[in-house]
């Protein structure tokens, strides 16, 4: 199960990291609302809630105006095992990132002053991750 979670985290990071850049779409998300630090609070796969361990519940996304930093915790003491900063852009309700020469797009389902919900589809599976602003 832990291997699957690690793969999902890597897939999420990759998908958020890789995507085509384009201008903001006024009909979409207010991109200024994403700036700040968000803590991972819940996850579903195909609508079924995943159980997150204490370390996963410490994971964060920190957005500036053009970069996002992913911080991942693991171990008995939930120490930082990885922190990666990449560029991103928002167009409409999609967030796009590029990492390792690949582009990924993730749908922003919810973005307000307290909640960020991201949805990805991969090989027919739908992954939804929710974050709370801290």
N, C-alpha and C positions, 0 to 999 in steps of 0.2 A: 504494500500500500504506500509506503514512504517513497519508493522508487517512482510510482505513478505520480505522486504529488510533486516530486522534484522535476519530473518530466513536464508536468503541467505548468509549473513555475517557469521552466525554461521556454516552453512553448509560448506562454503569455509574454514573457520578456521579449522573445523573438518577434512575436506578432505586434507587440506595441512598438518594438524597435524598427520594424521594416514596413514601409508603406510609401506610396507616392505622395509627394508634396503638392499642395495646391493652395490657392487663396482661400481665406475664410469665407464661408457662406453665411450671409446674414440671416438666413432662415433656420440656421442650426443652433448650436450650443454657444453660450456666452463664454468664450475661451478664457476670459479673465478669472472666471470662477474656479478654474482648475488649479490656479497658482496656490501653492501651499503644500503642506504635508498631510498625507492620507494614510491611515492605518487599515490594514486588511481585516475585515470583520466577518465575511461569510463568502461561501462559494457553493455553486451548484453545478452539476453535470447532468445535462438533459433534464433539468428541473428537479433533480434529487439533491438534497442538501448533503454537502461533504462535511465530515468532522475535521475541524482544524485543531492542531495541537497548539500548546502555549507559544512555541516559537513562531509558528505561522501567524498567530494573532499579533505578533510584534512587527511583522513585515510592513514596510512602508514604501510609498511612492512619494517623492518630493518633486513638485513641478515648479520650474521658474517659467519665464515667458517663452523660452525656446528649448529647454532641456528637462529631462526627467531622470531622477536617480532612484534606482531600485535598491532597497536594502533588504537582505535575506538573513535570517537568524536560524541557527541550528545548535544542537548539542544539549547536554544536561543543563548548562548554564545559559542557553539561548544566546550565544555570542554571535556577533556578525561574522558570517562566512563569505559574504559577497556583497559588493556594492558596485553598481555599474551606472554610469551616466551617459545618456544618449540624447540626440536631438529628436524633437517631435514637432508635428504641426497638426492643427485641427481644421477640418473642412466639413461644414455641415455638422452632422453628429458622428463623425469619424475622427479617430486619432490615428495618425500615421507616424511610423518610425522607420528608420533605416539602420540596420546593424549588420556588419559583416558583408556588405554589398547587397543584402536583400531588403526588400521593403515589405512592411506588414501594416495592415489596417485593422483596427479594433473599433467596434461600435460603442459609442457612449450612450447607454440607455437612460441614465440619470446623472445629472450634474446640477447640484444646487449648493447652498452654503454649508451643508453638512454631509451630503452623500454623493459618492461617485460610484456608479455601477457600470462595469464594462462587460461586453458580451462578444464572444468569439465563436466561430464555427470552424471545426477542423475534422475532416473525414466524416462528416455527418453528425458529429457530436457537438452539442452547444454547451459552452462553458460560460458561466456568469460569475463574476467576482465583484464583491461590494466592499467599498472602503468608506471610512468615516474620517472627516477632517479633524485633525488634532491641532 
